[in-house]
Amino acid sequence: MDELERLSAVDGSLTPQLCSLRLRHLLSKVSSGDLERDDVVRNLENVIRLLDSVYTKDLRSGGGEDEEAELNRVETDAVPNEVRDWLAMTFTRSNHGVVKREGSEKPKFRSVAHAIRAGILVDRIYRRVSNYVGRNISTKIVELLKTVDEWSFDVFALDGASEGHALKYIGYDLMQRYDLIGKFKISAQTVESFLARLENGYSKYSNPYHNLIHAADVAQTMHHVISKSGLSVWLTDVDILSIIVAALIHDFEHTGTTNTFHVNTSSDMALLYNDRAILENHHVSASFRLLREDEFNIVSGLKTEEYREFRSLVIDMILATDMSFHFQQIKNMKTSLNLRESVDKTKALSLIVHCCDISHPAKNWELHHRWTELLIEEFFRQGDREASLGLQVSPLCDRKSTHVAESQIGFIDYIVDPSLQVMGDMIERILEEIDALPDGSRAAKCRISRDWESCLVANKQLWKERADRGWISPHQQN
């Protein structure tokens, strides 16, 4: 058996070449009867380990055959054509244009395989903020911010109470709540100027949906996820600063149109970013240009290595909000969890921001319905522009024919629900790892509550009822 043992790699593992040689040598020994059973078993186990590693590597390469097999089990008649087309266009990278079909042919799900699937601190915090910005903060704002930890926080109420400054108040709250201003020696005036400039950028195109309220909502939702689950104990101060800033700037200067629209109109942004993650690249690039100016530079107190880590994290998180990478991102995390691997922090934070970005269907009905009306109006405005330019109107952007209720059911079933389930599983795995550490008792009683589950069920039922009644959006009635 010495000859066989010498065929192992130096570190005890097997390369593919050595595996082949070992099998051939093993076969010759078996044929001659010069091999014990235990020797055969041991060698076959080594070969199996190699094949497992090759399989794992193949999983990471992003092959989509297993995805297609799973999606082909879905009843295609349950999803309207326009919803299927929208999912294909928004959540895949295969084709920037509108999905084309001949006659009455229905696209198969195979063609869209990458797509379908506390209060105690508030008064103290805001006494500080009042001093910083030189103004008194209304009791209404203070009371609203006492509920900032809740899953279905009413960001619209905050925006109304603050006269259109929801992002500024959420930004201040989170920076103070995690003591980032003190830890990184950030000038209060710089924070004020930075947040005000973000609000200006978000208001540049007067978007119904992709505006400062959406940015504030994503930042608040992210805060709920990392604070209520106990995940914040897993994060460094730089991690927390990075994810807060990423949430605040993730749609900075959004044009109110999709990446596909930019490609089809050959916009300056499309030319600048070569048709790849156009808006996401602009959000992060424009934001970092802003941070280079002393007046807005909230990261001037970071050490060189801290800044490099901050910049890398923020870039990764914002680029991961590109919806065309959605399914691959979910698949990669599911693979990692299934293999019982340690969760990569950058991938975890990126998934959290992405899930918070698409989370409104998982909030209570009042919030979700309002967000839906705003988003569909933004879509319709793009459709109006496409029609005026002689372009084919994108899926869900036609005021006359879009089925809003069905689109939301499809969004919940194939995108939001699966994503939040994976995020919840990921957080539970991280908390298990924290609990296993010597000081893990800090997170022992913290678990993700999955508040979204009941909201998703209720909202989907309400949309089904509207679909059955033939309900149409007020934005389609003129």
SVG drawing of the C-alpha trace seen along z (x, -y; Angstrom):
<svg xmlns="http://www.w3.org/2000/svg" viewBox="-64 -77 69 89">
<polyline fill="none" stroke="black" stroke-width="0.4" points="0.0,0.0 3.0,-2.3 2.9,-2.9 -0.6,-4.2 0.0,-6.4 2.9,-8.1 0.4,-9.1 -1.2,-11.6 -0.4,-15.3 2.1,-16.8 -0.7,-18.3 -2.7,-15.1 -5.2,-16.2 -5.5,-15.0 -5.2,-17.0 -7.3,-15.8 -4.2,-14.3 -3.1,-12.4 -6.7,-11.3 -6.7,-9.7 -3.3,-8.0 -4.5,-6.7 -7.6,-5.2 -5.6,-3.5 -3.2,-2.1 -6.0,-1.1 -7.7,0.8 -4.6,2.7 -4.2,3.7 -7.8,4.8 -7.5,6.8 -4.5,8.7 -6.2,9.3 -3.4,7.6 -5.4,5.1 -7.3,5.2 -10.9,3.9 -9.9,1.1 -7.4,-0.1 -10.0,-0.3 -12.4,-2.2 -9.8,-4.7 -8.7,-5.4 -12.2,-5.8 -13.0,-8.2 -10.1,-10.4 -11.4,-10.4 -14.9,-11.3 -13.4,-14.3 -11.8,-15.5 -15.0,-15.1 -16.9,-17.0 -14.4,-19.9 -14.8,-19.9 -18.5,-20.0 -18.4,-22.8 -16.1,-24.8 -18.6,-24.2 -21.4,-25.5 -19.5,-28.7 -18.9,-29.2 -22.5,-30.3 -23.8,-27.5 -27.6,-27.9 -28.8,-24.4 -30.0,-23.6 -31.8,-26.9 -33.6,-26.1 -34.6,-22.7 -36.2,-24.2 -37.9,-27.0 -39.3,-24.7 -41.5,-23.1 -43.3,-26.5 -46.7,-26.8 -46.1,-29.3 -49.8,-30.1 -49.8,-31.5 -47.7,-34.5 -48.9,-37.0 -46.6,-37.6 -45.8,-41.2 -44.8,-40.2 -42.6,-37.4 -41.0,-39.9 -40.4,-42.5 -38.7,-39.9 -36.6,-38.8 -35.5,-42.4 -35.0,-43.6 -33.4,-40.6 -31.2,-39.1 -28.1,-40.2 -28.7,-38.2 -30.6,-40.9 -31.0,-44.6 -33.8,-44.9 -37.4,-44.0 -38.1,-40.2 -39.3,-39.4 -41.9,-36.8 -43.5,-35.7 -47.3,-35.6 -48.9,-34.2 -45.8,-32.2 -45.3,-32.2 -41.8,-32.5 -40.7,-29.6 -39.3,-30.1 -36.1,-28.7 -35.6,-31.9 -35.6,-33.9 -33.7,-31.5 -31.6,-34.1 -34.7,-36.1 -37.7,-34.2 -37.1,-32.9 -34.0,-52.3 -36.5,-54.7 -34.6,-55.6 -31.7,-57.0 -33.8,-59.1 -34.4,-62.1 -30.7,-62.3 -29.7,-61.8 -31.9,-64.5 -30.9,-67.0 -27.5,-66.6 -28.7,-66.9 -30.7,-70.1 -27.6,-71.7 -25.6,-70.6 -28.0,-72.0 -29.1,-75.0 -32.8,-74.2 -35.4,-72.7 -36.8,-69.4 -40.5,-69.0 -42.1,-66.6 -43.7,-64.8 -40.3,-63.9 -38.9,-62.8 -42.0,-60.5 -41.7,-59.0 -38.0,-58.3 -38.7,-56.4 -40.3,-53.8 -37.3,-53.6 -36.5,-50.1 -39.8,-48.7 -40.0,-46.7 -42.9,-48.7 -41.6,-52.1 -43.7,-54.9 -41.1,-56.8 -43.8,-58.8 -45.0,-60.2 -41.4,-61.2 -41.0,-62.9 -44.2,-64.8 -43.4,-65.9 -39.9,-67.0 -41.2,-68.9 -39.4,-66.7 -36.3,-65.8 -36.7,-62.1 -33.2,-61.2 -31.6,-63.9 -33.3,-62.8 -32.8,-59.1 -29.2,-59.7 -28.6,-61.8 -30.4,-59.2 -28.3,-56.3 -25.0,-58.2 -25.8,-59.1 -27.3,-55.8 -24.2,-53.9 -21.9,-56.7 -20.2,-57.1 -19.8,-60.9 -17.8,-60.5 -15.9,-57.4 -14.7,-58.8 -14.5,-62.5 -16.8,-63.7 -17.7,-67.4 -21.4,-67.8 -21.6,-70.5 -20.1,-68.2 -22.7,-65.6 -25.4,-68.2 -23.9,-69.4 -23.5,-65.8 -27.0,-64.8 -28.4,-68.0 -26.4,-67.4 -27.7,-63.9 -31.3,-65.1 -30.6,-67.6 -29.2,-64.8 -32.2,-62.6 -34.5,-65.4 -32.7,-66.2 -35.2,-64.4 -38.3,-64.6 -38.8,-60.9 -42.0,-59.5 -40.2,-56.4 -36.4,-56.7 -36.1,-59.7 -34.9,-60.7 -37.8,-58.9 -36.8,-55.6 -33.2,-56.1 -34.3,-56.9 -36.6,-53.8 -33.8,-51.5 -31.4,-52.9 -34.1,-52.4 -34.9,-48.9 -31.2,-48.0 -31.0,-49.4 -33.9,-47.1 -32.2,-44.1 -28.8,-44.5 -30.0,-45.9 -33.0,-43.7 -31.2,-40.5 -28.1,-41.3 -26.0,-41.2 -24.4,-44.5 -22.2,-42.7 -20.6,-40.9 -19.7,-44.2 -16.8,-46.6 -17.4,-50.4 -16.1,-50.7 -18.6,-48.0 -21.5,-49.9 -20.4,-53.2 -20.1,-51.6 -23.5,-49.9 -25.3,-53.1 -23.6,-55.2 -24.3,-52.6 -28.0,-52.5 -28.2,-56.3 -26.4,-56.8 -27.4,-53.7 -29.7,-55.5 -28.1,-58.9 -29.1,-61.0 -31.3,-58.2 -32.7,-59.3 -36.1,-57.7 -35.5,-55.3 -34.0,-51.8 -30.6,-50.7 -32.4,-49.3 -33.8,-52.7 -30.2,-54.2 -28.9,-51.4 -31.8,-51.8 -31.4,-55.6 -27.5,-55.5 -27.5,-58.0 -24.3,-59.6 -24.3,-57.4 -24.6,-54.3 -21.6,-55.4 -19.6,-56.2 -20.2,-52.9 -20.3,-50.7 -23.9,-49.5 -23.0,-47.7 -24.7,-48.5 -25.1,-52.0 -27.1,-53.6 -25.3,-51.7 -22.0,-52.8 -23.2,-56.4 -24.7,-56.3 -21.4,-55.2 -19.1,-57.3 -21.1,-60.5 -21.2,-59.9 -17.5,-59.4 -16.9,-62.5 -19.0,-64.3 -16.9,-62.8 -13.8,-64.3 -15.0,-67.8 -14.1,-69.0 -17.6,-70.4 -19.1,-66.9 -16.3,-64.6 -17.7,-62.6 -14.8,-60.1 -11.9,-62.4 -11.3,-61.0 -10.7,-57.4 -7.2,-56.0 -5.8,-55.0 -6.6,-51.3 -10.0,-52.1 -10.9,-54.3 -9.8,-51.6 -12.0,-49.1 -14.9,-51.6 -14.6,-52.4 -14.4,-48.7 -17.4,-47.7 -19.6,-50.6 -18.7,-49.9 -19.5,-46.2 -22.8,-46.9 -24.1,-49.4 -23.1,-47.5 -24.9,-44.5 -28.2,-46.4 -28.1,-46.0 -31.2,-43.9 -29.6,-42.0 -27.3,-40.3 -30.1,-39.4 -30.5,-35.7 -26.8,-34.9 -26.4,-36.7 -29.1,-34.7 -27.8,-31.4 -24.2,-32.1 -25.4,-32.7 -27.7,-29.6 -24.7,-27.5 -22.5,-28.9 -25.2,-28.1 -25.8,-24.6 -22.1,-23.9 -21.9,-25.1 -19.3,-27.6 -18.5,-30.6 -20.4,-33.6 -18.4,-36.2 -19.0,-39.6 -18.9,-41.6 -21.4,-39.3 -23.6,-39.3 -23.8,-43.1 -24.4,-43.3 -27.3,-40.9 -28.8,-42.8 -28.7,-46.1 -30.1,-44.5 -33.0,-42.9 -33.8,-46.1 -33.9,-47.8 -36.7,-45.5 -38.4,-45.1 -41.5,-47.3 -43.8,-44.4 -42.9,-42.9 -44.0,-45.9 -47.6,-46.5 -50.2,-47.0 -50.5,-50.8 -46.8,-51.3 -46.5,-48.7 -49.5,-49.9 -48.3,-53.5 -44.8,-52.5 -46.4,-50.4 -48.4,-53.4 -45.2,-55.5 -43.2,-52.9 -45.8,-52.2 -46.1,-55.9 -42.4,-56.1 -42.6,-53.1 -45.4,-54.7 -43.5,-58.0 -40.7,-56.0 -43.2,-54.2 -44.6,-57.6 -41.0,-58.7 -40.3,-55.5 -43.5,-55.9 -42.7,-59.5 -39.2,-58.4 -40.7,-55.7 -39.2,-53.0 -40.9,-49.8 -42.5,-50.4 -40.8,-48.3 -42.8,-45.7 -45.0,-47.2 -44.4,-50.7 -47.6,-50.9 -50.4,-52.8 -53.0,-51.2 -52.2,-47.6 -50.1,-46.9 -51.6,-44.5 -50.4,-46.0 -51.8,-43.5 -50.4,-40.5 -47.0,-42.2 -46.8,-42.6 -47.8,-38.9 -45.1,-37.9 -42.6,-40.2 -43.4,-38.7 -43.4,-35.1 -40.3,-35.1 -38.1,-37.9 -38.9,-39.3 -40.0,-36.2 -37.1,-34.0 -34.6,-36.8 -35.8,-37.5 -35.9,-33.9 -32.2,-33.5 -31.3,-36.7 -33.0,-35.3 -31.2,-32.0 -27.9,-33.8 -28.4,-35.9 -29.3,-32.8 -26.1,-31.2 -24.0,-34.2 -25.6,-34.3 -24.8,-30.6 -21.2,-31.5 -21.3,-34.4 -22.8,-32.2 -20.0,-29.7 -17.3,-32.3 -16.0,-32.8 -17.9,-36.1 -20.8,-34.9 -23.3,-35.3 -23.9,-38.9 -25.9,-37.5 -27.3,-34.4 -30.8,-35.9 -30.9,-37.7 -32.6,-36.1 -34.0,-37.4 -37.7,-37.8 -38.7,-37.6 -41.5,-40.2 -41.8,-40.2 -43.4,-36.8 -46.9,-37.8 -46.8,-41.0 -46.0,-39.1 -48.8,-36.6 -51.3,-39.4 -50.2,-41.6 -50.2,-38.8 -53.8,-37.9 -54.9,-41.6 -53.4,-41.7 -55.1,-38.5 -58.4,-39.9 -57.8,-43.0 -56.7,-41.0 -59.9,-38.9 -62.0,-42.2 -60.1,-43.5 -58.8,-46.4 -56.7,-49.0 -54.4,-51.7 -55.6,-55.3 -52.6,-56.2 -54.2,-54.2 -57.6,-55.9 -57.0,-58.9"/>
</svg>
